[in-house]
Amino acid sequence: MHIDNLIKMANQIGSFFSTMPDHEQAVTDLASHLKRFWDPRMRKALLAYVEQEGGTELNPLVLEAVKLHTATLA
């Protein structure tokens, strides 16, 4: 899957979770969603994008979730 598609999907997920009133819970739930529903190859590509390019195109909530939960998502 192309990284642009992964970024788009991750940002859509981030938009959903950004409506949660508890920011910390939203970050945790977002990471959990990626872990449960994304194929390991998709997660690996997203993690590589964040590591190599900084994740600048990601929703800030997604970027935070990926950075805080890298070990879980790998």
SEVO-660462 format. One record per residue (C-alpha): residue number from 1; residue in one letter; x negated, y, z. Coordinates in pm, 1 decimal, always signed. Layout:
<rs>
<r pos="NUM" code="A" east="X" north="Y" up="Z"/>
...
</rs>
This chain:
<rs>
<r pos="1" code="M" east="+0.0" north="+0.0" up="+0.0"/>
<r pos="2" code="H" east="-130.2" north="+343.3" up="-90.0"/>
<r pos="3" code="I" east="-226.9" north="+570.3" up="+200.5"/>
<r pos="4" code="D" east="+4.6" north="+848.1" up="+78.7"/>
<r pos="5" code="N" east="+301.9" north="+615.2" up="+123.0"/>
<r pos="6" code="L" east="+182.6" north="+513.9" up="+469.4"/>
<r pos="7" code="I" east="+143.2" north="+878.2" up="+569.5"/>
<r pos="8" code="K" east="+494.0" north="+955.7" up="+446.1"/>
<r pos="9" code="M" east="+643.8" north="+660.9" up="+634.8"/>
<r pos="10" code="A" east="+447.4" north="+737.6" up="+951.9"/>
<r pos="11" code="N" east="+561.8" north="+1099.8" up="+940.6"/>
<r pos="12" code="Q" east="+924.5" north="+992.2" up="+903.2"/>
<r pos="13" code="I" east="+885.4" north="+770.4" up="+1208.6"/>
<r pos="14" code="G" east="+716.7" north="+1058.8" up="+1389.7"/>
<r pos="15" code="S" east="+1008.5" north="+1289.0" up="+1309.3"/>
<r pos="16" code="F" east="+1247.5" north="+1039.4" up="+1464.2"/>
<r pos="17" code="F" east="+1044.8" north="+995.9" up="+1783.1"/>
<r pos="18" code="S" east="+978.8" north="+1369.9" up="+1815.0"/>
<r pos="19" code="T" east="+1343.9" north="+1415.5" up="+1915.8"/>
<r pos="20" code="M" east="+1287.3" north="+1223.3" up="+2238.4"/>
<r pos="21" code="P" east="+1287.2" north="+1447.5" up="+2546.0"/>
<r pos="22" code="D" east="+992.8" north="+1270.0" up="+2712.8"/>
<r pos="23" code="H" east="+681.9" north="+1338.9" up="+2503.4"/>
<r pos="24" code="E" east="+465.7" north="+1072.3" up="+2665.4"/>
<r pos="25" code="Q" east="+734.7" north="+808.6" up="+2616.4"/>
<r pos="26" code="A" east="+777.3" north="+916.9" up="+2254.0"/>
<r pos="27" code="V" east="+404.9" north="+865.0" up="+2188.9"/>
<r pos="28" code="T" east="+413.3" north="+520.0" up="+2350.0"/>
<r pos="29" code="D" east="+731.2" north="+416.2" up="+2169.1"/>
<r pos="30" code="L" east="+597.0" north="+535.3" up="+1835.4"/>
<r pos="31" code="A" east="+280.8" north="+328.6" up="+1875.4"/>
<r pos="32" code="S" east="+492.3" north="+31.1" up="+1981.2"/>
<r pos="33" code="H" east="+708.1" north="+71.5" up="+1671.9"/>
<r pos="34" code="L" east="+401.6" north="+69.0" up="+1446.1"/>
<r pos="35" code="K" east="+268.3" north="-239.1" up="+1622.8"/>
<r pos="36" code="R" east="+596.2" north="-431.6" up="+1594.4"/>
<r pos="37" code="F" east="+712.9" north="-335.3" up="+1248.2"/>
<r pos="38" code="W" east="+404.9" north="-254.1" up="+1041.1"/>
<r pos="39" code="D" east="+198.2" north="-523.0" up="+878.1"/>
<r pos="40" code="P" east="-156.9" north="-539.7" up="+1020.3"/>
<r pos="41" code="R" east="-295.7" north="-423.3" up="+683.4"/>
<r pos="42" code="M" east="-78.1" north="-113.4" up="+698.9"/>
<r pos="43" code="R" east="-193.4" north="-33.8" up="+1051.8"/>
<r pos="44" code="K" east="-556.7" north="-93.4" up="+954.6"/>
<r pos="45" code="A" east="-525.1" north="+146.9" up="+659.7"/>
<r pos="46" code="L" east="-365.8" north="+412.2" up="+881.3"/>
<r pos="47" code="L" east="-637.0" north="+374.3" up="+1145.2"/>
<r pos="48" code="A" east="-907.1" north="+399.5" up="+877.4"/>
<r pos="49" code="Y" east="-745.0" north="+714.4" up="+739.7"/>
<r pos="50" code="V" east="-744.8" north="+876.0" up="+1084.6"/>
<r pos="51" code="E" east="-1104.2" north="+770.4" up="+1151.9"/>
<r pos="52" code="Q" east="-1243.1" north="+872.3" up="+813.6"/>
<r pos="53" code="E" east="-1034.9" north="+1176.8" up="+726.8"/>
<r pos="54" code="G" east="-905.6" north="+1296.1" up="+1062.8"/>
<r pos="55" code="G" east="-539.0" north="+1230.4" up="+995.3"/>
<r pos="56" code="T" east="-472.6" north="+1593.1" up="+900.8"/>
<r pos="57" code="E" east="-160.7" north="+1508.8" up="+698.7"/>
<r pos="58" code="L" east="+2.8" north="+1321.4" up="+984.5"/>
<r pos="59" code="N" east="+275.1" north="+1455.1" up="+1208.9"/>
<r pos="60" code="P" east="+98.2" north="+1562.0" up="+1532.4"/>
<r pos="61" code="L" east="+296.9" north="+1306.0" up="+1731.8"/>
<r pos="62" code="V" east="+185.8" north="+1026.1" up="+1499.4"/>
<r pos="63" code="L" east="-175.2" north="+1137.9" up="+1517.6"/>
<r pos="64" code="E" east="-160.0" north="+1147.8" up="+1896.7"/>
<r pos="65" code="A" east="-1.6" north="+801.0" up="+1911.4"/>
<r pos="66" code="V" east="-262.8" north="+654.3" up="+1677.2"/>
<r pos="67" code="K" east="-552.4" north="+808.9" up="+1867.9"/>
<r pos="68" code="L" east="-422.2" north="+709.0" up="+2210.5"/>
<r pos="69" code="H" east="-325.7" north="+355.4" up="+2109.9"/>
<r pos="70" code="T" east="-597.3" north="+264.2" up="+1858.1"/>
<r pos="71" code="A" east="-692.6" north="-52.1" up="+2045.6"/>
<r pos="72" code="T" east="-331.8" north="-171.8" up="+2049.5"/>
<r pos="73" code="L" east="-277.1" north="-95.6" up="+1682.8"/>
<r pos="74" code="A" east="-598.8" north="-254.1" up="+1555.0"/>
</rs>
